[in-house]
Amino acid sequence: MQYLEGRKYVVQGIFLVVALIFLVRLFFMQVLDGTYKLAADKNTLQRLVQIPYRGLIYDRKDKLLVQNTPVYDLMVVPREVKQLDSLRFCELLQIPLADLRASLLAAQKYSRNKPSPIVQNLTTPDLAAIQDQLMDFPGFRIQARMARAYRTPNLAHALGYVGAITPAFLEKPKYAKYRPGENVGISGLEAFYETTLMGRRGVQYKMVNVRGIEKGKFRGGEFDTLSVAGQDLHLSIDAELQAYGEKLLAGRRGSIVALDPRTGEILAFVSVPNYDPNLLTGKGSGNRYMALLNNPDRPLFDRPLMATYPPGSVFKLVNELVALQLKVVTPGTAFDCNQRLVRCTHRHEYPRNVDIAIKQSCNPYFYQVMRSAVLRGQSPNRFEDARLGLGQWQKMVKSFGLGEKLGVDMAQEKRGLIPSPDYYDQRLGHHRWNFKTVYSLSIGQGEIGITGLQMANVLATIANRGWYYTPHFVRGIGSGGPLPQFQQKHYTAVDTALFKYIIPGMVQVVDGRGGTGELASLAQYGISVAGKTGTVQNPHGYDHATFAAFAPAHDPKIAIAVFIENSGFGGTSAAPAAGLMIEKYLRGKVAPYRGRWEDWIMYGNFTKKLNAL
């Protein structure tokens, strides 16, 4: 009996200890740790996400390009909607009944208890017109936020736009913190720098009664977090130069890309046809986007990044440098202008050296330059010899940033094409092609394709005598500099000492008597321009015009590439545009209209004289 009595006390002691543990745990959960109280009170709490101010965007001279402006969204909580008078509601909001039903269905599918957008981007006058009557529609509430406002009608393709996040975006882990109705960068810099511009969300917890009336902060705001505004972007774009470039190409199809070769900073990024970025903001932006999308002129198409064309004669500069590196030619090498090899577009003096060949853009000369670089007797089999030589040629050409994405701070960049031996093997068969099959590459024609940005970067590389920084739009984030990848030099496979041999010929293109790019000359202002014209064959219509240059020739501060579709010879269409852009950037102004531009205006069918720009 005494033994059993002792066991009773042991069991009682165990129960007391267990009870004490539970009491301590409950005290910790309910008093010390408020998160359990928070979880228990979710049905009486309202969780409000604070969207931070999106970072602003400035140009290189600190001119504000993109700012924030207040707008209002009409939100719905499906569980709270009672006996909705749909017709009256649609009349008040001026929306179709079908749109209301679709929005309510989508909101209910998302959540019966969480708010979803019904009408977005209401302005202050829109809100004033409906606010008093919203009291008659339980379940609907106004949510204020900041939307984008663009202070410039230019640079739409680079800036991109912000729009409501789509269901497809919400399924991606990257956008896990976003909710329906919130805005996100869709394209351009707004998309690439989304995390930087967005900042960090804040959260507020408020107590509400069963009627939804606020009763104050939960636990005095103990669980609230502050939002952190997004960082500002400081672009390398010169807003005045950008606007001028867009005026120059108004009514045409093409692109202008200007870089600072010393830094890789993009100074101008012109793509035409274009559009005003404000069209994709505010109420009705969805309809305006569809109109732009269906426009046969394709104003949404980003030509400097996405359009790839044969570079034409501009590419002869790269071929000459590759041949110099391989030691198959010298600066004094002479080749006949042999029309049986490839047709030359005009009569000119004998190309007894590289300077004259570049100045006159002699096609047979550069045919023989590339033939010397590719066919070097590396195999007794002529097909294998061509295959080996072209593979080595392609590798060296790609070191100029061609045939691959450069890595600019925009998502939609195309890589272009520098064809390899495998490319021709797949198309024509192994050992079924030789140099005569691919000779058009020697003059920048055939299968080769590069973008306007890549062409400008090639000229920046030549200006630097063999190296480049990855082109980029953002020179500063907040109070810091650009991203680390834009501060690393990239060197070509060509010795830097060889670049000096092609620059005198490039200067002669513009400033020499009878040079093909003389309409880009700024010699009267003491500015020496080094450039190269190009005329790109187009099987679908008039040839395309190209011109690429840098200036001043011996202390380069700007490199530029102009590409104008269906405009014929590069010297009479693209070269004057490049000359004006260079003049605008280096001198800060453009002289009044002069007769030397008359041929260009007539050829391009412009309706305004240049002094009107």
VEXVO-221124 format. One record per residue (C-alpha): residue in three letters; residue number from 0; x, y, z. Coordinates in steps of 0.001 Angstrom, whole numbers. Each point is the difference from the previous one (the first is absolute). Example, Ala and Ser with C-alpha at 12.3 -4.5 7.8 and 13.67 -1.06 7.14 Angstrom:
2
  resn  resi       xx       yy       zz
   ALA     0    12300    -4500     7800
   SER     1     1370     3440     -660
***
This chain:
613
  resn  resi       xx       yy       zz
   MET     0        0        0        0
   GLN     1     2814     2367      843
   TYR     2     1537     -742    -3400
   LEU     3    -3247      870    -1794
   GLU     4     -323     3170     2051
   GLY     5     3453     1096    -1207
   ARG     6     -880     -643    -3648
   LYS     7    -3082     2217      360
   TYR     8     2142     2976      973
   VAL     9     2382     -649    -2875
   VAL    10    -2861      -20    -2512
   GLN    11    -1479     3154     1494
   GLY    12     3383     1669     -186
   ILE    13      334     -876    -3680
   PHE    14    -3428     1493     -730
   LEU    15      922     3177     1875
   VAL    16     3232      371    -1935
   VAL    17    -1765     -524    -3331
   ALA    18    -2691     2507      958
   LEU    19     2635     2519     1018
   ILE    20     1758     -425    -3342
   PHE    21    -3265      637    -1868
   LEU    22     -714     3082     2094
   VAL    23     3439     1434     -662
   ARG    24     -349     -741    -3717
   LEU    25    -3418     1627     -182
   PHE    26     1325     3037     1837
   PHE    27     2842      281    -2527
   MET    28    -2355     -437    -2966
   GLN    29    -2732     2354     1149
   VAL    30     1916     2695     1861
   LEU    31     3638       44    -1030
   ASP    32     -290    -1045    -3647
   GLY    33    -2552     2176    -1806
   THR    34      260    -1911    -3266
   TYR    35    -2378    -2642     1369
   LYS    36    -2398     2710     1055
   LEU    37      329     1417    -3491
   ALA    38     -781    -3374    -1571
   ALA    39    -3010     -458     2262
   ASP    40    -1357     3427     -849
   LYS    41      306     -138    -3786
   ASN    42    -3719      151     -397
   THR    43       12     3426     1720
   LEU    44     3162     1321    -1610
   GLN    45      540     1859    -3242
   ARG    46     3423     -444    -1586
   LEU    47      896     3014    -2107
   VAL    48     3018     -192    -2308
   GLN    49     1762     3341     -407
   ILE    50     1315      348    -3550
   PRO    51     3184     2106       62
   TYR    52      728     2927    -2287
   ARG    53     1536    -1283    -3186
   GLY    54     3447     1392     -789
   LEU    55      211     2969    -2351
   ILE    56     1955       64    -3277
   TYR    57     2281     2861    -1089
   ASP    58     2131      637    -3085
   ARG    59     3770      653       79
   LYS    60     -580     3692      752
   ASP    61    -2384     -804     2884
   LYS    62    -3071      901    -2006
   LEU    63    -2987    -1881     1421
   LEU    64    -1400    -2437    -2566
   VAL    65    -2300    -2254     2020
   GLN    66    -1879      861     3180
   ASN    67    -2898    -1286     2096
   THR    68    -3519     1373       39
   PRO    69    -2952     -965     2258
   VAL    70    -2714    -2236    -1449
   TYR    71    -2785    -2051     1560
   ASP    72    -1193    -3559     -454
   LEU    73    -3508    -1196      751
   MET    74      358    -3285     1882
   VAL    75    -2581    -2658      924
   VAL    76     -187    -2579     2793
   PRO    77    -2464    -2568    -1457
   ARG    78    -1169    -1271     3419
   GLU    79    -1224     3484      932
   VAL    80    -1987      697    -3184
   LYS    81    -3748       79      757
   GLN    82    -2816      295    -2561
   LEU    83     2061     1852    -2580
   ASP    84    -1980     2225    -2350
   SER    85     2183     -825    -2995
   LEU    86    -1605     2374    -2498
   ARG    87      231     2995     2313
   PHE    88     3557     -930      947
   CYS    89     1087     -249    -3649
   GLU    90    -1669     3311     -784
   LEU    91     1852     1637     2887
   LEU    92     3384    -1403    -1057
   GLN    93     -723      235    -3738
   ILE    94     1097    -3574     -632
   PRO    95    -1722    -2766    -2023
   LEU    96    -2052    -2511     1951
   ALA    97     1999    -2854    -1525
   ASP    98     3250     1494     1353
   LEU    99    -1490      280     3492
   ARG   100    -1151    -3613      -17
   ALA   101     3391    -1195    -1224
   SER   102     1820     2026     2678
   LEU   103    -2281    -1273     2770
   LEU   104      480    -3577    -1159
   ALA   105     3789      421      -37
   ALA   106      -55     1606     3452
   GLN   107    -2074    -2834     1441
   LYS   108     2309    -2553    -1562
   TYR   109     3007     1719     1567
   SER   110    -1486      372     3511
   ARG   111    -3372      683     1590
   ASN   112     1643     1765     2916
   LYS   113     2814     1995    -1622
   PRO   114     -388     3161    -2095
   SER   115      367     -185    -3787
   PRO   116      -49     2841    -2544
   ILE   117    -3160      847    -1935
   VAL   118      975     3323    -1601
   GLN   119     3559     1313       84
   ASN   120     1766     3293     -641
   LEU   121    -2819     2307     1041
   THR   122     1071     3635      111
   THR   123     -871     2433     2769
   PRO   124    -2947     1427    -2033
   ASP   125    -1181    -3578     -703
   LEU   126       63     -748     3714
   ALA   127    -1852     3192      917
   ALA   128    -2807     -930    -2408
   ILE   129     -700    -3407     1582
   GLN   130     1216      112     3605
   ASP   131    -3245     1127     1666
   GLN   132    -2093    -2645    -1775
   LEU   133     2335    -2899      825
   MET   134    -1600     -147     3463
   ASP   135    -2995    -1665    -1691
   PHE   136     2182    -2884    -1185
   PRO   137     1362    -2036     2928
   GLY   138     3100    -2030     -717
   PHE   139     1582     2672    -2206
   ARG   140     2749     2315     1213
   ILE   141     2520     2456    -1392
   GLN   142     3721     -736      239
   ALA   143     2464     2788     -725
   ARG   144     3370     -653    -1578
   MET   145     2649     1692    -2120
   ALA   146      175     -528    -3773
   ARG   147     2646      895    -2550
   ALA   148      -26     3292    -1864
   TYR   149     2465      653    -2809
   ARG   150     1171     3579     -370
   THR   151     1359     -606    -3476
   PRO   152    -1703    -1246    -3169
   ASN   153     3328    -1572    -1026
   LEU   154     2069    -3063      901
   ALA   155    -3024    -2307      277
   HIS   156     1837    -3165    -1079
   ALA   157     2776      446     2557
   LEU   158    -2143     1122     2932
   GLY   159    -2574    -2746     -531
   TYR   160    -3228      134     1956
   VAL   161    -1700    -1126     3189
   GLY   162    -3245    -1968       22
   ALA   163    -2249    -2106     2188
   ILE   164     1581    -3333      816
   THR   165    -1500    -2878    -1944
   PRO   166     -985    -3462     1278
   ALA   167     2945    -1439    -1958
   PHE   168     2400     2273     1900
   LEU   169    -1562     -923     3341
   GLU   170      800    -3671     -597
   LYS   171     3739      747     -102
   PRO   172     1959     -187     3282
   LYS   173     1633     3330     -854
   TYR   174    -3363     1731      457
   ALA   175    -1203    -1946     3053
   LYS   176     -451     3182     2075
   TYR   177    -2176     1724    -2590
   ARG   178    -3794       -4      116
   PRO   179    -2616      380    -2753
   GLY   180     -365     3632     -967
   GLU   181     3520     1005      926
   ASN   182     2258     1520    -2613
   VAL   183     3213    -1491    -1308
   GLY   184     2535      998    -2642
   ILE   185    -1035    -1677    -3247
   SER   186     2748     1038    -2412
   GLY   187     3123     2106     -396
   LEU   188     1843     1454     2962
   GLU   189    -3163     -144     2088
   ALA   190      146    -3795     -254
   PHE   191     3766     -533      165
   TYR   192      350     2107     3164
   GLU   193    -3333    -1058     1534
   THR   194     1482    -1092     3334
   THR   195     2041     3192      293
   LEU   196    -2857     2317     -948
   MET   197    -2668    -1822     2012
   GLY   198     1584      326     3441
   ARG   199    -1332    -1998     2953
   ARG   200    -3625     -357      998
   GLY   201    -1275      877     3445
   VAL   202    -2884    -1596     1901
   GLN   203    -2534     1460     2473
   TYR   204    -2395    -2043     2150
   LYS   205    -3195     1707     1066
   MET   206    -2785    -1236     2252
   VAL   207    -3460       56    -1556
   ASN   208    -3414     -996     1362
   VAL   209    -2506    -2227    -1719
   ARG   210    -1249     3000    -1998
   GLY   211     3480      667    -1317
   ILE   212      444     3218     1985
   GLU   213     3586      656     1051
   LYS   214      638     -192     3758
   GLY   215     3673     1010      -37
   LYS   216     3361    -1644     -448
   PHE   217      514    -3564     1145
   ARG   218     2221     -130     3091
   GLY   219      938     3632     -529
   GLY   220     1667     -760    -3338
   GLU   221     2419    -2544     1500
   PHE   222     -135    -2167    -3104
   ASP   223      -61     2824    -2564
   THR   224     2929      464    -2360
   LEU   225      920     3149    -1903
   SER   226      253      103    -3755
   VAL   227     3299     1030    -1585
   ALA   228     -124     2114    -3169
   GLY   229     1655    -1313    -3142
   GLN   230     3340     1370    -1094
   ASP   231      236     2606    -2748
   LEU   232     1641     -772    -3336
   HIS   233     2367     2507    -1603
   LEU   234      223     -748    -3712
   SER   235     2837      725    -2379
   ILE   236    -2544     1173    -2581
   ASP   237      238     3607    -1150
   ALA   238    -3680      966     -192
   GLU   239      615     2865    -2457
   LEU   240     2084    -2182    -2306
   GLN   241    -2642    -2732      199
   ALA   242    -2806     2394     -943
   TYR   243     2044     1368    -2897
   GLY   244      731    -3489    -1332
   GLU   245    -3677     -922       84
   LYS   246     -832     3142    -1978
   LEU   247     2671     -794    -2577
   LEU   248    -1517    -3413     -721
   ALA   249    -3648     1021      329
   GLY   250    -2099    -1758    -2616
   ARG   251     2725    -2531     -803
   ARG   252      857    -3518     1161
   GLY   253     3330     -486     1652
   SER   254     2195      628     3003
   ILE   255     2756     2160     1414
   VAL   256     2217    -1148     2853
   ALA   257     2645     2306     1462
   LEU   258     2521    -1076     2652
   ASP   259     2743     1583     2038
   PRO   260     2843    -2388     -939
   ARG   261     1945      920     3132
   THR   262    -2670    -1418     2308
   GLY   263    -2467    -2047    -2069
   GLU   264    -2774     2394     1028
   ILE   265    -2873      283    -2479
   LEU   266     -551     3644     -959
   ALA   267    -2911     -436    -2414
   PHE   268    -2200    -2954     -861
   VAL   269    -2341      840    -2860
   SER   270    -2468    -2506    -1399
   VAL   271    -2566     1079    -2579
   PRO   272    -2917     -317     -423
   ASN   273     -482      721     3680
   TYR   274    -2718     1108     2427
   ASP   275     -563     2276     2988
   PRO   276      627    -2047     3198
   ASN   277    -2925     1784     1672
   LEU   278    -2347    -1981    -2266
   LEU   279      657    -3037     2190
   THR   280     -952     1670     3274
   GLY   281    -3316      949     1525
   LYS   282    -3549    -1102     -636
   GLY   283     -501    -1688    -3370
   SER   284     3687     -870     -384
   GLY   285     -934    -3606     -802
   ASN   286    -1995     1054    -3042
   ARG   287     2746     2338    -1143
   TYR   288     2554    -2795      354
   MET   289    -2076    -2268    -2235
   ALA   290     -251     2792    -2580
   LEU   291     3795      346        5
   LEU   292      424    -3766     -158
   ASN   293    -2261     -247    -3064
   ASN   294     1480     3048    -1734
   PRO   295     1558    -1183    -3306
   ASP   296     2927     2420      540
   ARG   297      969    -2064     3091
   PRO   298      828     2939     2302
   LEU   299      585    -2407     2910
   PHE   300     2836    -1730    -1861
   ASP   301     3354      944     1533
   ARG   302     2201      270    -3090
   PRO   303     3418      765     1584
   LEU   304     -210    -3197     2070
   MET   305    -2249    -2328    -1950
   ALA   306      425      756    -3713
   THR   307     2957    -1808    -1563
   TYR   308     1286      965    -3432
   PRO   309     3116     -639    -2055
   PRO   310     2351     2850      968
   GLY   311     1102      692    -3569
   SER   312     3346     1648     -632
   VAL   313      429     1083     3632
   PHE   314      991    -3613      637
   LYS   315     3032      378    -2291
   LEU   316     1774     1679     2917
   VAL   317     -268    -3171     2093
   ASN   318     1154    -2207    -2873
   GLU   319     3051     2189     -550
   LEU   320      953     -167     3686
   VAL   321     -337    -3799       67
   ALA   322     2213     -293    -3086
   LEU   323     2590     2324     1548
   GLN   324       39    -2124     3149
   LEU   325      509    -3167    -2045
   LYS   326     2859     1751    -1848
   VAL   327    -1431     -858    -3402
   VAL   328      -96     3692     -990
   THR   329     1822     3169      996
   PRO   330    -1182     3618       -8
   GLY   331     1798      406    -3326
   THR   332    -1442    -3085    -1696
   ALA   333    -1488      750    -3435
   PHE   334    -2726    -1994    -1748
   ASP   335    -1498      627    -3413
   CYS   336    -3576     1221     -209
   ASN   337     -853    -3196    -1871
   GLN   338    -3644      214    -1023
   ARG   339      -23    -3705     -922
   LEU   340      243     -892     3695
   VAL   341    -2779     2255     1232
   ARG   342    -1545     3139    -1429
   CYS   343     1237     3362     1258
   THR   344    -2703     2660      264
   HIS   345     1992     2902    -1466
   ARG   346     3184      904    -1843
   HIS   347     2902     1088     2177
   GLU   348     3777      240      183
   TYR   349     2136    -3118      217
   PRO   350     -149    -1444     3570
   ARG   351     3732     -177      577
   ASN   352     -386      -61     3792
   VAL   353    -2577     -401     2733
   ASP   354     -620     3754      348
   ILE   355    -1230      321    -3586
   ALA   356    -1932    -3268      201
   ILE   357    -1917     1185     3083
   LYS   358     -540     3498    -1391
   GLN   359    -1401    -1348    -3259
   SER   360    -1620    -3087     1557
   CYS   361     1389    -2252    -2735
   ASN   362    -1908    -3312       -7
   PRO   363     2583    -2060    -1962
   TYR   364     2747     1191     2365
   PHE   365    -1777    -1309     3091
   TYR   366    -1030    -3184    -1805
   GLN   367     3709     -736     -379
   VAL   368      735     1111     3582
   MET   369    -2417    -2557     1440
   ARG   370     1055    -2677    -2470
   SER   371     3557      454     1252
   ALA   372    -1204     -351     3609
   VAL   373    -2082    -3137     -612
   LEU   374     1995    -1949    -2603
   ARG   375     3407     -360     1618
   GLY   376     1008    -3475    -1226
   GLN   377     -713    -1712     3311
   SER   378    -1256    -3099    -1852
   PRO   379      632    -1386    -3494
   ASN   380    -3764     -503     -268
   ARG   381    -1441     3329    -1168
   PHE   382    -3290     -628     1809
   GLU   383     1734     -810     3268
   ASP   384     2349     2946     -455
   ALA   385    -3009     2330     -301
   ARG   386    -1655    -1682     2962
   LEU   387     3050      418     2271
   GLY   388      587     3581    -1081
   LEU   389    -3620     1067      414
   GLY   390     -110    -1489     3503
   GLN   391     3036     2047     1049
   TRP   392    -1434     3071    -1727
   GLN   393    -3334     -380     1819
   LYS   394     1664     -285     3398
   MET   395     1948     3218     -546
   VAL   396    -3025     1881    -1346
   LYS   397    -2126    -1012     2985
   SER   398     2575     1560     2331
   PHE   399    -1362     3365    -1214
   GLY   400    -3265     -765     1802
   LEU   401    -1714    -1365    -3109
   GLY   402    -2081    -3159     -311
   GLU   403     -755       61     3746
   LYS   404    -2027     2154     2330
   LEU   405     2088     2890     1246
   GLY   406    -1743      -55     3376
   VAL   407    -1558     3470      -70
   ASP   408    -2382      786     2878
   MET   409    -3084     -878    -2058
   ALA   410    -1593    -3418     -222
   GLN   411    -1013     -282    -3664
   GLU   412     3425      231    -1633
   LYS   413      605    -2230    -3040
   ARG   414     3336    -1700     -601
   GLY   415      245      406    -3766
   LEU   416     1978    -2486    -2098
   ILE   417     3623     -513     -944
   PRO   418     -230    -3261    -1969
   SER   419     2296    -2861      945
   PRO   420     1186    -3027    -2001
   ASP   421    -2643    -2096     1767
   TYR   422    -2641     2470    -1189
   TYR   423      940     -623    -3634
   ASP   424      419    -3731      589
   GLN   425    -3594     -192     1212
   ARG   426    -1292     2053    -2927
   LEU   427     2146    -1323    -2840
   GLY   428     1656    -3157     1258
   HIS   429     3481     -837     1273
   HIS   430     2700      839    -2557
   ARG   431    -2676     1270    -2382
   TRP   432     1015     3640      230
   ASN   433     3159     2131     -334
   PHE   434     1009     3669       90
   LYS   435    -1864      819    -3219
   THR   436    -3156    -1135     1777
   VAL   437      460     2462     2878
   TYR   438     1870     2861    -1671
   SER   439    -2872     2445      599
   LEU   440     1088       98     3662
   SER   441     3060     1938    -1152
   ILE   442    -2167     3049     -788
   GLY   443    -2448     -379     2891
   GLN   444    -2742    -1746    -1968
   GLY   445    -1379    -3517     -111
   GLU   446     -973    -1868     3147
   ILE   447     1664     2388     2436
   GLY   448    -2324     2021     2227
   ILE   449      703     2601     2671
   THR   450    -2104     2459     2011
   GLY   451      319     3773       84
   LEU   452     1380     -205     3532
   GLN   453     2666    -2492    -1086
   MET   454     1014     2211    -2916
   ALA   455      424     3020     2302
   ASN   456     2020    -2173     2372
   VAL   457     2334    -1110    -2817
   LEU   458      766     3664     -708
   ALA   459      527      647     3715
   THR   460     2431    -2925       16
   ILE   461     1939     1411    -2951
   ALA   462      -20     3437     1666
   ASN   463     1576    -1604     3095
   ARG   464     2527    -1879    -2134
   GLY   465    -1196    -3462      915
   TRP   466    -2156      -55     3129
   TYR   467    -3480      937     1178
   TYR   468    -2207      218     3038
   THR   469    -3367    -1751     -259
   PRO   470    -2472     2671    -1184
   HIS   471    -2423     1057     2728
   PHE   472    -2695     2566      726
   VAL   473      396      443     3766
   ARG   474     3102     1858     1140
   GLY   475    -1112      259     3624
   ILE   476    -2361    -1805     2391
   GLY   477     -966     2160     2965
   SER   478     3222     1647     1120
   GLY   479     2165    -2781    -1463
   GLY   480     1316     -870    -3426
   PRO   481    -1103    -2479    -2675
   LEU   482     -250    -3752      491
   PRO   483     3397    -1765      299
   GLN   484     -290    -1751    -3373
   PHE   485       28     3380    -1732
   GLN   486     3374      953     1461
   GLN   487     2031    -2855    -1515
   LYS   488     2031      440    -3186
   HIS   489     -362    -2509    -2833
   TYR   490     2892     -412    -2430
   THR   491     -192    -1249    -3564
   ALA   492     2215    -2694    -1485
   VAL   493     1752     2680    -2073
   ASP   494     3162     1628     1328
   THR   495     -710     3577     1127
   ALA   496     2988     1249    -2023
   LEU   497    -1725     -947    -3267
   PHE   498    -3048     2239      332
   LYS   499     1973     3116     -882
   TYR   500      416    -1265    -3545
   ILE   501    -3678      260     -937
   ILE   502     -813     3370     1594
   PRO   503     1662     2253    -2636
   GLY   504    -2142    -1639    -2679
   MET   505    -3112      541     2132
   VAL   506      843     3686      332
   GLN   507      420      169    -3782
   VAL   508    -3490    -1483     -403
   VAL   509    -1416     3162     1570
   ASP   510     2557     2745     -506
   GLY   511     1883    -1189    -3088
   ARG   512     -752     1289    -3470
   GLY   513    -2547    -2339    -1559
   GLY   514     -490    -2003     3227
   THR   515    -3244    -1989      155
   GLY   516    -1041     1609     3305
   GLU   517      814     3637     -705
   LEU   518    -3507     1172     1006
   ALA   519      885     -839     3604
   SER   520     3031     2316       -4
   LEU   521      424     2503     2827
   ALA   522     3410     1204    -1128
   GLN   523    -1225     3605      -91
   TYR   524     -328     -191     3795
   GLY   525     3387    -1596      493
   ILE   526    -1564    -3407      775
   SER   527     1492    -3005    -1775
   VAL   528    -2478    -2842     -540
   ALA   529     1112    -3603     -682
   GLY   530    -2763    -1970    -1682
   LYS   531    -1121    -2603    -2499
   THR   532    -3010      -69    -2290
   GLY   533    -2022    -3058     -895
   THR   534    -2746     -886    -2438
   VAL   535    -1832    -3200      907
   GLN   536    -1625    -2005    -2761
   ASN   537    -3688     -554      611
   PRO   538    -1845    -2614    -2078
   HIS   539    -3352     1431     1104
   GLY   540      412     3561    -1266
   TYR   541     2385     2952       76
   ASP   542     3383     -622     1625
   HIS   543      594      929     3636
   ALA   544     2440     2780      910
   THR   545     2580     -225     2782
   PHE   546     2715     2202     1361
   ALA   547     2168     -494     3079
   ALA   548     2587     2382     1404
   PHE   549     1767     1431     3019
   ALA   550     1296     3489      790
   PRO   551     2260     1751      587
   ALA   552     2074    -2522    -1913
   HIS   553     3058      209     2277
   ASP   554    -1797      644     3301
   PRO   555    -3363    -1791     -391
   LYS   556    -2886     1148     2170
   ILE   557    -2882    -1429    -2032
   ALA   558     -463    -3078    -2175
   ILE   559    -3144     -265    -2080
   ALA   560    -1800    -2383    -2344
   VAL   561    -2894     1056    -2235
   PHE   562    -2179    -2484    -1845
   ILE   563    -2839     1239    -2233
   GLU   564    -2130    -2518    -1850
   ASN   565     -710      379    -3724
   SER   566     2091     3167     -304
   GLY   567     2621    -1097    -2505
   PHE   568     3617     1073      222
   GLY   569     1324      517     3530
   GLY   570     2036     3031     -993
   THR   571    -3043     2029    -1083
   SER   572    -2490    -1054     2663
   ALA   573     1551    -1404     3168
   ALA   574     3264     1991      -16
   PRO   575    -1627     3474      265
   ALA   576    -2157    -1180     2908
   ALA   577     3083    -1266     1835
   GLY   578     1863     3241     -700
   LEU   579    -2830     2058     1461
   MET   580     -203    -2182     3101
   ILE   581     3751      291      563
   GLU   582     -166     3762     -509
   LYS   583    -2913      270     2443
   TYR   584     1846    -1963     2670
   LEU   585     3492     1498     -321
   ARG   586    -1010     3614     -690
   GLY   587    -3262       49     1923
   LYS   588    -1820     1394    -3017
   VAL   589     -484     -452    -3745
   ALA   590      734     2782    -2465
   PRO   591    -2927     1292    -2100
   TYR   592     -944    -1743    -3223
   ARG   593     2729      -56    -2594
   GLY   594      -63     -949    -3661
   ARG   595     2319    -2928      584
   TRP   596    -2925    -1944     1473
   GLU   597    -2384      656    -2915
   ASP   598      678    -3238    -1835
   TRP   599     -562    -1971     3170
   ILE   600    -3316     1714      715
   MET   601    -1238     -596    -3550
   TYR   602     1196    -3606      -29
   GLY   603    -1629     -739     3331
   ASN   604    -3214     1802    -1039
   PHE   605        9     2094     3181
   THR   606    -2699     2661      245
   LYS   607     1806     2252     2456
   LYS   608     3290     1762     -339
   LEU   609     2612     -806     2605
   ASN   610     -106     3449     1558
   ALA   611    -3643     -690      893
   LEU   612     1190    -2844     2220
***
